Amino acid sequence: MKHFSGEIAVSVILLILLFILFNPFAVFMPGYLVMGLLVAAVVCFGIFSLFLWREGEGDERENLHRMFADRVAFLSGSALLLAGIVIGELSHQLDPWLIYALAIMVIAKVAALIYSKKNL
């Protein structure tokens, strides 16, 4: 747990920022506050992605844990986007960004598989 303290801290901060941007309590937020929160969320996501890219090579067990976490994250994100597409279509208010996000996730997954089979 001590080894992952930076990743956990950045993840929690990012989740808190996204929760505040979601505005669940319908609190009026001035435009400058929203823009500041958006900038903070983008910066926090950048730091989070740096942690992901910085992951070093480990033994087979660490690689197995990482692959399992990646698979669960991909399937969770895909299922949530698909549920959003279904709900949006049933309510006749489908947001095209849900389709774009799911398509990009699938394309990226296939591209990563092809790249890894050819180069790794």
N, CA, C and O atoms as a GROMACS GRO file, in nm:
protein
  480
    1MET      N    1   0.083  -0.119   0.000
    1MET     CA    2   0.000   0.000   0.000
    1MET      C    3   0.087   0.125   0.000
    1MET      O    4   0.053   0.224  -0.064
    2LYS      N    5   0.198   0.121   0.070
    2LYS     CA    6   0.288   0.234   0.077
    2LYS      C    7   0.347   0.264  -0.061
    2LYS      O    8   0.373   0.379  -0.096
    3HIS      N    9   0.367   0.158  -0.139
    3HIS     CA   10   0.425   0.171  -0.272
    3HIS      C   11   0.331   0.245  -0.367
    3HIS      O   12   0.378   0.307  -0.462
    4PHE      N   13   0.202   0.240  -0.343
    4PHE     CA   14   0.102   0.300  -0.431
    4PHE      C   15   0.041   0.427  -0.375
    4PHE      O   16  -0.064   0.470  -0.424
    5SER      N   17   0.101   0.488  -0.275
    5SER     CA   18   0.039   0.603  -0.210
    5SER      C   19   0.021   0.721  -0.305
    5SER      O   20  -0.081   0.790  -0.297
    6GLY      N   21   0.114   0.746  -0.394
    6GLY     CA   22   0.101   0.856  -0.490
    6GLY      C   23  -0.013   0.832  -0.587
    6GLY      O   24  -0.093   0.922  -0.613
    7GLU      N   25  -0.022   0.710  -0.641
    7GLU     CA   26  -0.129   0.678  -0.734
    7GLU      C   27  -0.265   0.687  -0.666
    7GLU      O   28  -0.361   0.738  -0.725
    8ILE      N   29  -0.274   0.639  -0.544
    8ILE     CA   30  -0.401   0.643  -0.472
    8ILE      C   31  -0.441   0.787  -0.442
    8ILE      O   32  -0.558   0.823  -0.458
    9ALA      N   33  -0.347   0.869  -0.400
    9ALA     CA   34  -0.377   1.009  -0.369
    9ALA      C   35  -0.426   1.084  -0.492
    9ALA      O   36  -0.525   1.156  -0.485
   10VAL      N   37  -0.358   1.067  -0.605
   10VAL     CA   38  -0.399   1.134  -0.728
   10VAL      C   39  -0.534   1.082  -0.774
   10VAL      O   40  -0.617   1.160  -0.822
   11SER      N   41  -0.558   0.953  -0.762
   11SER     CA   42  -0.687   0.895  -0.801
   11SER      C   43  -0.801   0.951  -0.717
   11SER      O   44  -0.906   0.985  -0.770
   12VAL      N   45  -0.780   0.962  -0.587
   12VAL     CA   46  -0.883   1.016  -0.498
   12VAL      C   47  -0.911   1.162  -0.531
   12VAL      O   48  -1.027   1.203  -0.534
   13ILE      N   49  -0.807   1.240  -0.555
   13ILE     CA   50  -0.826   1.381  -0.590
   13ILE      C   51  -0.903   1.393  -0.721
   13ILE      O   52  -0.992   1.477  -0.733
   14LEU      N   53  -0.868   1.310  -0.819
   14LEU     CA   54  -0.938   1.314  -0.947
   14LEU      C   55  -1.085   1.277  -0.929
   14LEU      O   56  -1.172   1.342  -0.987
   15LEU      N   57  -1.114   1.175  -0.850
   15LEU     CA   58  -1.253   1.136  -0.826
   15LEU      C   59  -1.332   1.245  -0.754
   15LEU      O   60  -1.449   1.268  -0.783
   16ILE      N   61  -1.268   1.312  -0.660
   16ILE     CA   62  -1.335   1.421  -0.588
   16ILE      C   63  -1.366   1.536  -0.684
   16ILE      O   64  -1.475   1.593  -0.680
   17LEU      N   65  -1.270   1.570  -0.771
   17LEU     CA   66  -1.293   1.677  -0.868
   17LEU      C   67  -1.408   1.642  -0.963
   17LEU      O   68  -1.492   1.726  -0.993
   18LEU      N   69  -1.410   1.518  -1.010
   18LEU     CA   70  -1.517   1.476  -1.100
   18LEU      C   71  -1.652   1.477  -1.029
   18LEU      O   72  -1.754   1.513  -1.088
   19PHE      N   73  -1.654   1.438  -0.901
   19PHE     CA   74  -1.778   1.441  -0.823
   19PHE      C   75  -1.828   1.584  -0.809
   19PHE      O   76  -1.948   1.610  -0.822
   20ILE      N   77  -1.738   1.677  -0.782
   20ILE     CA   78  -1.778   1.817  -0.768
   20ILE      C   79  -1.828   1.871  -0.902
   20ILE      O   80  -1.926   1.946  -0.905
   21LEU      N   81  -1.762   1.834  -1.013
   21LEU     CA   82  -1.807   1.880  -1.144
   21LEU      C   83  -1.943   1.822  -1.180
   21LEU      O   84  -2.020   1.886  -1.252
   22PHE      N   85  -1.973   1.703  -1.131
   22PHE     CA   86  -2.103   1.642  -1.156
   22PHE      C   87  -2.213   1.723  -1.092
   22PHE      O   88  -2.327   1.721  -1.138
   23ASN      N   89  -2.181   1.796  -0.985
   23ASN     CA   90  -2.273   1.886  -0.915
   23ASN      C   91  -2.398   1.813  -0.867
   23ASN      O   92  -2.509   1.849  -0.906
   24PRO      N   93  -2.382   1.711  -0.783
   24PRO     CA   94  -2.498   1.633  -0.742
   24PRO      C   95  -2.594   1.707  -0.649
   24PRO      O   96  -2.711   1.670  -0.639
   25PHE      N   97  -2.548   1.810  -0.584
   25PHE     CA   98  -2.632   1.882  -0.489
   25PHE      C   99  -2.697   2.004  -0.553
   25PHE      O  100  -2.763   2.082  -0.484
   26ALA      N  101  -2.680   2.021  -0.684
   26ALA     CA  102  -2.738   2.132  -0.759
   26ALA      C  103  -2.700   2.267  -0.699
   26ALA      O  104  -2.781   2.360  -0.694
   27VAL      N  105  -2.577   2.276  -0.656
   27VAL     CA  106  -2.526   2.401  -0.603
   27VAL      C  107  -2.480   2.486  -0.722
   27VAL      O  108  -2.408   2.437  -0.809
   28PHE      N  109  -2.522   2.608  -0.727
   28PHE     CA  110  -2.482   2.696  -0.836
   28PHE      C  111  -2.332   2.719  -0.830
   28PHE      O  112  -2.277   2.757  -0.727
   29MET      N  113  -2.267   2.695  -0.942
   29MET     CA  114  -2.124   2.719  -0.948
   29MET      C  115  -2.098   2.824  -1.055
   29MET      O  116  -2.139   2.806  -1.170
   30PRO      N  117  -2.031   2.932  -1.019
   30PRO     CA  118  -1.998   3.034  -1.118
   30PRO      C  119  -1.906   2.978  -1.227
   30PRO      O  120  -1.837   2.878  -1.206
   31GLY      N  121  -1.907   3.042  -1.342
   31GLY     CA  122  -1.830   2.996  -1.456
   31GLY      C  123  -1.681   2.984  -1.427
   31GLY      O  124  -1.617   2.888  -1.471
   32TYR      N  125  -1.624   3.079  -1.355
   32TYR     CA  126  -1.481   3.074  -1.327
   32TYR      C  127  -1.446   2.957  -1.236
   32TYR      O  128  -1.338   2.900  -1.248
   33LEU      N  129  -1.537   2.919  -1.146
   33LEU     CA  130  -1.512   2.805  -1.059
   33LEU      C  131  -1.515   2.674  -1.138
   33LEU      O  132  -1.432   2.586  -1.118
   34VAL      N  133  -1.611   2.664  -1.229
   34VAL     CA  134  -1.620   2.545  -1.314
   34VAL      C  135  -1.495   2.534  -1.400
   34VAL      O  136  -1.440   2.424  -1.412
   35MET      N  137  -1.450   2.643  -1.459
   35MET     CA  138  -1.329   2.640  -1.542
   35MET      C  139  -1.207   2.600  -1.459
   35MET      O  140  -1.122   2.524  -1.506
   36GLY      N  141  -1.198   2.651  -1.338
   36GLY     CA  142  -1.087   2.612  -1.251
   36GLY      C  143  -1.090   2.465  -1.217
   36GLY      O  144  -0.987   2.398  -1.215
   37LEU      N  145  -1.210   2.414  -1.189
   37LEU     CA  146  -1.223   2.271  -1.159
   37LEU      C  147  -1.190   2.185  -1.280
   37LEU      O  148  -1.130   2.079  -1.267
   38LEU      N  149  -1.230   2.230  -1.399
   38LEU     CA  150  -1.198   2.156  -1.521
   38LEU      C  151  -1.047   2.151  -1.544
   38LEU      O  152  -0.992   2.046  -1.579
   39VAL      N  153  -0.981   2.262  -1.525
   39VAL     CA  154  -0.835   2.266  -1.540
   39VAL      C  155  -0.770   2.173  -1.437
   39VAL      O  156  -0.678   2.098  -1.470
   40ALA      N  157  -0.817   2.179  -1.314
   40ALA     CA  158  -0.762   2.093  -1.210
   40ALA      C  159  -0.786   1.945  -1.243
   40ALA      O  160  -0.697   1.862  -1.219
   41ALA      N  161  -0.902   1.912  -1.296
   41ALA     CA  162  -0.930   1.772  -1.333
   41ALA      C  163  -0.839   1.726  -1.446
   41ALA      O  164  -0.790   1.613  -1.443
   42VAL      N  165  -0.816   1.811  -1.545
   42VAL     CA  166  -0.728   1.775  -1.656
   42VAL      C  167  -0.585   1.756  -1.607
   42VAL      O  168  -0.518   1.660  -1.646
   43VAL      N  169  -0.537   1.846  -1.523
   43VAL     CA  170  -0.401   1.834  -1.468
   43VAL      C  171  -0.389   1.707  -1.383
   43VAL      O  172  -0.291   1.634  -1.392
   44CYS      N  173  -0.490   1.682  -1.301
   44CYS     CA  174  -0.488   1.564  -1.215
   44CYS      C  175  -0.490   1.436  -1.299
   44CYS      O  176  -0.421   1.340  -1.266
   45PHE      N  177  -0.569   1.434  -1.407
   45PHE     CA  178  -0.570   1.318  -1.495
   45PHE      C  179  -0.434   1.301  -1.563
   45PHE      O  180  -0.388   1.188  -1.583
   46GLY      N  181  -0.371   1.411  -1.599
   46GLY     CA  182  -0.237   1.403  -1.658
   46GLY      C  183  -0.137   1.341  -1.562
   46GLY      O  184  -0.055   1.258  -1.602
   47ILE      N  185  -0.143   1.379  -1.437
   47ILE     CA  186  -0.054   1.322  -1.336
   47ILE      C  187  -0.086   1.173  -1.316
   47ILE      O  188   0.005   1.091  -1.305
   48PHE      N  189  -0.215   1.139  -1.313
   48PHE     CA  190  -0.256   1.000  -1.300
   48PHE      C  191  -0.204   0.916  -1.417
   48PHE      O  192  -0.156   0.805  -1.397
   49SER      N  193  -0.214   0.969  -1.538
   49SER     CA  194  -0.166   0.894  -1.654
   49SER      C  195  -0.013   0.881  -1.652
   49SER      O  196   0.041   0.782  -1.700
   50LEU      N  197   0.056   0.980  -1.596
   50LEU     CA  198   0.201   0.966  -1.582
   50LEU      C  199   0.236   0.850  -1.489
   50LEU      O  200   0.332   0.778  -1.514
   51PHE      N  201   0.159   0.833  -1.382
   51PHE     CA  202   0.181   0.718  -1.294
   51PHE      C  203   0.161   0.587  -1.370
   51PHE      O  204   0.236   0.492  -1.350
   52LEU      N  205   0.060   0.584  -1.456
   52LEU     CA  206   0.036   0.462  -1.532
   52LEU      C  207   0.147   0.433  -1.631
   52LEU      O  208   0.188   0.318  -1.646
   53TRP      N  209   0.196   0.535  -1.700
   53TRP     CA  210   0.303   0.514  -1.797
   53TRP      C  211   0.436   0.485  -1.729
   53TRP      O  212   0.524   0.424  -1.789
   54ARG      N  213   0.450   0.527  -1.606
   54ARG     CA  214   0.575   0.511  -1.534
   54ARG      C  215   0.590   0.372  -1.473
   54ARG      O  216   0.696   0.338  -1.421
   55GLU      N  217   0.485   0.292  -1.480
   55GLU     CA  218   0.491   0.159  -1.421
   55GLU      C  219   0.609   0.082  -1.480
   55GLU      O  220   0.621   0.069  -1.602
   56GLY      N  221   0.692   0.034  -1.394
   56GLY     CA  222   0.810  -0.039  -1.440
   56GLY      C  223   0.781  -0.186  -1.462
   56GLY      O  224   0.676  -0.238  -1.425
   57GLU      N  225   0.876  -0.250  -1.523
   57GLU     CA  226   0.864  -0.393  -1.545
   57GLU      C  227   0.879  -0.465  -1.412
   57GLU      O  228   0.957  -0.424  -1.326
   58GLY      N  229   0.804  -0.568  -1.396
   58GLY     CA  230   0.810  -0.646  -1.273
   58GLY      C  231   0.818  -0.793  -1.308
   58GLY      O  232   0.838  -0.830  -1.423
   59ASP      N  233   0.802  -0.874  -1.209
   59ASP     CA  234   0.802  -1.017  -1.234
   59ASP      C  235   0.667  -1.059  -1.293
   59ASP      O  236   0.579  -0.976  -1.314
   60GLU      N  237   0.653  -1.187  -1.319
   60GLU     CA  238   0.532  -1.237  -1.382
   60GLU      C  239   0.407  -1.212  -1.298
   60GLU      O  240   0.300  -1.185  -1.351
   61ARG      N  241   0.422  -1.221  -1.168
   61ARG     CA  242   0.307  -1.201  -1.081
   61ARG      C  243   0.258  -1.056  -1.086
   61ARG      O  244   0.137  -1.032  -1.093
   62GLU      N  245   0.350  -0.961  -1.083
   62GLU     CA  246   0.310  -0.820  -1.094
   62GLU      C  247   0.245  -0.792  -1.229
   62GLU      O  248   0.146  -0.719  -1.236
   63ASN      N  249   0.300  -0.849  -1.335
   63ASN     CA  250   0.239  -0.832  -1.467
   63ASN      C  251   0.100  -0.892  -1.473
   63ASN      O  252   0.012  -0.836  -1.537
   64LEU      N  253   0.080  -1.006  -1.408
   64LEU     CA  254  -0.052  -1.068  -1.404
   64LEU      C  255  -0.152  -0.980  -1.331
   64LEU      O  256  -0.266  -0.964  -1.375
   65HIS      N  257  -0.110  -0.922  -1.219
   65HIS     CA  258  -0.198  -0.830  -1.144
   65HIS      C  259  -0.234  -0.708  -1.228
   65HIS      O  260  -0.348  -0.663  -1.228
   66ARG      N  261  -0.136  -0.653  -1.298
   66ARG     CA  262  -0.158  -0.536  -1.382
   66ARG      C  263  -0.254  -0.570  -1.497
   66ARG      O  264  -0.344  -0.492  -1.528
   67MET      N  265  -0.234  -0.685  -1.560
   67MET     CA  266  -0.323  -0.726  -1.669
   67MET      C  267  -0.466  -0.748  -1.620
   67MET      O  268  -0.562  -0.714  -1.689
   68PHE      N  269  -0.480  -0.807  -1.501
   68PHE     CA  270  -0.613  -0.828  -1.444
   68PHE      C  271  -0.681  -0.695  -1.416
   68PHE      O  272  -0.799  -0.678  -1.446
   69ALA      N  273  -0.607  -0.601  -1.358
   69ALA     CA  274  -0.663  -0.469  -1.329
   69ALA      C  275  -0.702  -0.397  -1.458
   69ALA      O  276  -0.807  -0.333  -1.463
   70ASP      N  277  -0.620  -0.408  -1.562
   70ASP     CA  278  -0.651  -0.347  -1.690
   70ASP      C  279  -0.777  -0.408  -1.750
   70ASP      O  280  -0.862  -0.336  -1.805
   71ARG      N  281  -0.790  -0.539  -1.742
   71ARG     CA  282  -0.908  -0.606  -1.798
   71ARG      C  283  -1.035  -0.565  -1.724
   71ARG      O  284  -1.137  -0.537  -1.786
   72VAL      N  285  -1.028  -0.560  -1.592
   72VAL     CA  286  -1.146  -0.521  -1.514
   72VAL      C  287  -1.183  -0.375  -1.544
   72VAL      O  288  -1.301  -0.343  -1.557
   73ALA      N  289  -1.084  -0.288  -1.554
   73ALA     CA  290  -1.111  -0.147  -1.583
   73ALA      C  291  -1.173  -0.131  -1.722
   73ALA      O  292  -1.268  -0.054  -1.738
   74PHE      N  293  -1.121  -0.202  -1.820
   74PHE     CA  294  -1.175  -0.192  -1.956
   74PHE      C  295  -1.318  -0.243  -1.961
   74PHE      O  296  -1.405  -0.178  -2.019
   75LEU      N  297  -1.344  -0.358  -1.901
   75LEU     CA  298  -1.478  -0.415  -1.904
   75LEU      C  299  -1.577  -0.328  -1.825
   75LEU      O  300  -1.692  -0.313  -1.866
   76SER      N  301  -1.534  -0.273  -1.713
   76SER     CA  302  -1.622  -0.185  -1.634
   76SER      C  303  -1.657  -0.059  -1.713
   76SER      O  304  -1.773  -0.019  -1.719
   77GLY      N  305  -1.557   0.003  -1.772
   77GLY     CA  306  -1.582   0.124  -1.851
   77GLY      C  307  -1.669   0.096  -1.971
   77GLY      O  308  -1.760   0.173  -2.001
   78SER      N  309  -1.644  -0.014  -2.040
   78SER     CA  310  -1.725  -0.050  -2.156
   78SER      C  311  -1.869  -0.079  -2.117
   78SER      O  312  -1.962  -0.035  -2.184
   79ALA      N  313  -1.888  -0.152  -2.009
   79ALA     CA  314  -2.023  -0.185  -1.963
   79ALA      C  315  -2.098  -0.058  -1.923
   79ALA      O  316  -2.217  -0.045  -1.953
   80LEU      N  317  -2.031   0.033  -1.856
   80LEU     CA  318  -2.096   0.158  -1.815
   80LEU      C  319  -2.134   0.243  -1.936
   80LEU      O  320  -2.243   0.300  -1.941
   81LEU      N  321  -2.044   0.252  -2.033
   81LEU     CA  322  -2.076   0.328  -2.153
   81LEU      C  323  -2.191   0.263  -2.230
   81LEU      O  324  -2.279   0.332  -2.281
   82LEU      N  325  -2.190   0.131  -2.239
   82LEU     CA  326  -2.299   0.062  -2.308
   82LEU      C  327  -2.431   0.082  -2.235
   82LEU      O  328  -2.535   0.099  -2.299
   83ALA      N  329  -2.429   0.080  -2.103
   83ALA     CA  330  -2.552   0.106  -2.026
   83ALA      C  331  -2.599   0.249  -2.051
   83ALA      O  332  -2.720   0.273  -2.063
   84GLY      N  333  -2.507   0.344  -2.060
   84GLY     CA  334  -2.544   0.482  -2.092
   84GLY      C  335  -2.604   0.494  -2.231
   84GLY      O  336  -2.697   0.571  -2.252
   85ILE      N  337  -2.550   0.418  -2.326
   85ILE     CA  338  -2.605   0.419  -2.462
   85ILE      C  339  -2.746   0.362  -2.462
   85ILE      O  340  -2.836   0.419  -2.524
   86VAL      N  341  -2.767   0.250  -2.393
   86VAL     CA  342  -2.899   0.188  -2.388
   86VAL      C  343  -3.000   0.281  -2.321
   86VAL      O  344  -3.110   0.302  -2.373
   87ILE      N  345  -2.964   0.338  -2.208
   87ILE     CA  346  -3.055   0.428  -2.136
   87ILE      C  347  -3.083   0.554  -2.218
   87ILE      O  348  -3.197   0.600  -2.225
   88GLY      N  349  -2.979   0.608  -2.281
   88GLY     CA  350  -2.998   0.726  -2.364
   88GLY      C  351  -3.087   0.699  -2.484
   88GLY      O  352  -3.170   0.782  -2.520
   89GLU      N  353  -3.070   0.582  -2.545
   89GLU     CA  354  -3.153   0.548  -2.661
   89GLU      C  355  -3.298   0.523  -2.619
   89GLU      O  356  -3.390   0.562  -2.690
   90LEU      N  357  -3.317   0.458  -2.505
   90LEU     CA  358  -3.454   0.434  -2.458
   90LEU      C  359  -3.526   0.563  -2.420
   90LEU      O  360  -3.648   0.572  -2.433
   91SER      N  361  -3.451   0.662  -2.374
   91SER     CA  362  -3.514   0.790  -2.339
   91SER      C  363  -3.512   0.888  -2.456
   91SER      O  364  -3.554   1.003  -2.442
   92HIS      N  365  -3.464   0.844  -2.573
   92HIS     CA  366  -3.458   0.924  -2.695
   92HIS      C  367  -3.374   1.050  -2.677
   92HIS      O  368  -3.402   1.153  -2.738
   93GLN      N  369  -3.270   1.040  -2.595
   93GLN     CA  370  -3.177   1.151  -2.574
   93GLN      C  371  -3.035   1.097  -2.570
   93GLN      O  372  -2.962   1.120  -2.473
   94LEU      N  373  -2.996   1.026  -2.672
   94LEU     CA  374  -2.864   0.963  -2.676
   94LEU      C  375  -2.756   1.068  -2.698
   94LEU      O  376  -2.762   1.146  -2.794
   95ASP      N  377  -2.658   1.070  -2.609
   95ASP     CA  378  -2.544   1.159  -2.621
   95ASP      C  379  -2.440   1.092  -2.711
   95ASP      O  380  -2.394   0.982  -2.678
   96PRO      N  381  -2.401   1.153  -2.821
   96PRO     CA  382  -2.307   1.088  -2.912
   96PRO      C  383  -2.169   1.063  -2.850
   96PRO      O  384  -2.095   0.977  -2.898
   97TRP      N  385  -2.135   1.135  -2.745
   97TRP     CA  386  -2.006   1.114  -2.682
   97TRP      C  387  -1.995   0.976  -2.619
   97TRP      O  388  -1.885   0.921  -2.610
   98LEU      N  389  -2.105   0.919  -2.577
   98LEU     CA  390  -2.102   0.783  -2.525
   98LEU      C  391  -2.059   0.685  -2.632
   98LEU      O  392  -1.979   0.595  -2.607
   99ILE      N  393  -2.112   0.702  -2.751
   99ILE     CA  394  -2.075   0.614  -2.862
   99ILE      C  395  -1.931   0.637  -2.902
   99ILE      O  396  -1.857   0.541  -2.926
  100TYR      N  397  -1.888   0.762  -2.910
  100TYR     CA  398  -1.750   0.792  -2.945
  100TYR      C  399  -1.652   0.731  -2.845
  100TYR      O  400  -1.551   0.672  -2.883
  101ALA      N  401  -1.683   0.746  -2.717
  101ALA     CA  402  -1.594   0.695  -2.613
  101ALA      C  403  -1.582   0.543  -2.620
  101ALA      O  404  -1.473   0.488  -2.610
  102LEU      N  405  -1.695   0.475  -2.637
  102LEU     CA  406  -1.693   0.329  -2.646
  102LEU      C  407  -1.618   0.283  -2.771
  102LEU      O  408  -1.541   0.188  -2.765
  103ALA      N  409  -1.640   0.351  -2.882
  103ALA     CA  410  -1.571   0.315  -3.006
  103ALA      C  411  -1.420   0.335  -2.991
  103ALA      O  412  -1.342   0.250  -3.035
  104ILE      N  413  -1.379   0.443  -2.931
  104ILE     CA  414  -1.235   0.469  -2.913
  104ILE      C  415  -1.173   0.366  -2.818
  104ILE      O  416  -1.060   0.322  -2.840
  105MET      N  417  -1.246   0.328  -2.714
  105MET     CA  418  -1.194   0.226  -2.622
  105MET      C  419  -1.173   0.093  -2.695
  105MET      O  420  -1.070   0.028  -2.676
  106VAL      N  421  -1.269   0.054  -2.777
  106VAL     CA  422  -1.258  -0.073  -2.849
  106VAL      C  423  -1.146  -0.066  -2.952
  106VAL      O  424  -1.068  -0.161  -2.964
  107ILE      N  425  -1.136   0.044  -3.026
  107ILE     CA  426  -1.030   0.060  -3.125
  107ILE      C  427  -0.893   0.059  -3.058
  107ILE      O  428  -0.800  -0.005  -3.108
  108ALA      N  429  -0.880   0.128  -2.946
  108ALA     CA  430  -0.753   0.131  -2.874
  108ALA      C  431  -0.715  -0.008  -2.823
  108ALA      O  432  -0.598  -0.045  -2.827
  109LYS      N  433  -0.813  -0.083  -2.775
  109LYS     CA  434  -0.786  -0.219  -2.726
  109LYS      C  435  -0.736  -0.308  -2.838
  109LYS      O  436  -0.638  -0.380  -2.822
  110VAL      N  437  -0.803  -0.303  -2.953
  110VAL     CA  438  -0.762  -0.386  -3.067
  110VAL      C  439  -0.624  -0.342  -3.118
  110VAL      O  440  -0.540  -0.426  -3.150
  111ALA      N  441  -0.602  -0.211  -3.126
  111ALA     CA  442  -0.472  -0.161  -3.172
  111ALA      C  443  -0.360  -0.203  -3.077
  111ALA      O  444  -0.251  -0.238  -3.122
  112ALA      N  445  -0.386  -0.199  -2.948
  112ALA     CA  446  -0.284  -0.241  -2.850
  112ALA      C  447  -0.256  -0.390  -2.862
  112ALA      O  448  -0.140  -0.432  -2.851
  113LEU      N  449  -0.359  -0.470  -2.885
  113LEU     CA  450  -0.338  -0.614  -2.904
  113LEU      C  451  -0.255  -0.642  -3.028
  113LEU      O  452  -0.163  -0.725  -3.024
  114ILE      N  453  -0.285  -0.574  -3.138
  114ILE     CA  454  -0.209  -0.594  -3.262
  114ILE      C  455  -0.065  -0.550  -3.241
  114ILE      O  456   0.028  -0.620  -3.282
  115TYR      N  457  -0.045  -0.434  -3.178
  115TYR     CA  458   0.090  -0.384  -3.154
  115TYR      C  459   0.169  -0.481  -3.067
  115TYR      O  460   0.285  -0.511  -3.096
  116SER      N  461   0.106  -0.530  -2.961
  116SER     CA  462   0.180  -0.618  -2.871
  116SER      C  463   0.213  -0.753  -2.936
  116SER      O  464   0.317  -0.811  -2.906
  117LYS      N  465   0.127  -0.803  -3.022
  117LYS     CA  466   0.157  -0.930  -3.090
  117LYS      C  467   0.268  -0.914  -3.192
  117LYS      O  468   0.345  -1.007  -3.214
  118LYS      N  469   0.277  -0.796  -3.255
  118LYS     CA  470   0.381  -0.774  -3.356
  118LYS      C  471   0.516  -0.734  -3.296
  118LYS      O  472   0.621  -0.775  -3.346
  119ASN      N  473   0.514  -0.655  -3.190
  119ASN     CA  474   0.638  -0.594  -3.139
  119ASN      C  475   0.686  -0.647  -3.005
  119ASN      O  476   0.801  -0.621  -2.968
  120LEU      N  477   0.604  -0.717  -2.931
  120LEU     CA  478   0.649  -0.760  -2.798
  120LEU      C  479   0.670  -0.908  -2.793
  120LEU      O  480   0.707  -0.962  -2.689
   0.00000   0.00000   0.00000
